[in-house]
Amino acid sequence: MTILFTVYVALSFYCLAGVLMEHFATFAGWPLLGTAEFVKVRTVQGLGSLYVYVMPKVLLALPRFCVAEVKRL
């Protein structure tokens, strides 16, 4: 249980750091892009966010979902 909790906390901090980095570092440069570059850059950054931020958030949600399903049964 302690290892699972440690992994959960580590993923939580990882996701928080990812959101802060994206907000302060990535979004700040968007006004400097033209229309054509904006679409290309946003597409690449969106895919990066999927793997770096969304996947860990899904992993964080799984234990809650599993516990809720076990309690329901």
C-alpha positions in Angstrom: 0.0 0.0 0.0 2.8 2.4 0.8 4.4 1.9 -2.6 1.1 2.5 -4.4 0.6 5.7 -2.4 4.1 6.9 -3.2 3.6 6.3 -6.9 0.2 8.1 -6.7 1.8 11.1 -5.0 4.7 11.2 -7.5 2.3 11.1 -10.5 0.2 13.8 -8.9 3.2 16.1 -8.5 4.4 15.2 -12.0 1.0 16.2 -13.5 1.0 19.5 -11.5 4.5 20.3 -12.8 3.4 19.5 -16.3 0.4 21.9 -16.1 2.5 24.7 -14.7 5.2 24.2 -17.3 2.7 24.2 -20.1 0.9 27.3 -18.8 4.0 29.4 -18.1 6.4 28.2 -20.8 4.3 27.0 -23.7 1.3 29.3 -23.8 3.5 32.4 -23.4 5.0 31.9 -26.8 1.7 31.5 -28.7 1.1 35.2 -29.4 4.4 35.4 -31.3 3.2 32.8 -33.8 1.5 33.5 -37.1 -1.7 31.7 -38.1 -0.1 28.9 -40.1 2.6 28.3 -37.4 0.0 28.3 -34.6 -1.9 25.4 -36.1 1.3 23.3 -36.6 2.8 24.1 -33.2 -0.5 23.5 -31.3 -0.9 20.1 -33.0 2.6 19.0 -32.0 2.2 20.4 -28.4 -1.3 18.8 -28.1 0.2 15.3 -28.9 3.0 16.0 -26.4 0.5 16.9 -23.7 -1.4 13.7 -24.4 1.6 11.5 -23.6 3.2 13.7 -20.9 0.1 14.9 -19.0 -3.1 13.1 -20.0 -1.8 9.5 -19.7 -0.5 10.0 -16.1 -3.8 11.6 -15.2 -5.7 8.6 -16.5 -3.4 6.3 -14.4 -4.3 8.5 -11.4 -8.0 8.0 -12.0 -7.8 4.2 -12.3 -7.4 3.4 -8.6 -10.4 5.6 -7.8 -12.5 3.9 -10.5 -11.4 0.4 -9.4 -12.2 1.1 -5.7 -15.6 2.5 -6.6 -16.4 -0.6 -8.7 -15.3 -3.0 -5.9 -17.5 -1.1 -3.4 -20.4 -1.3 -5.8 -20.2 -5.0 -6.1 
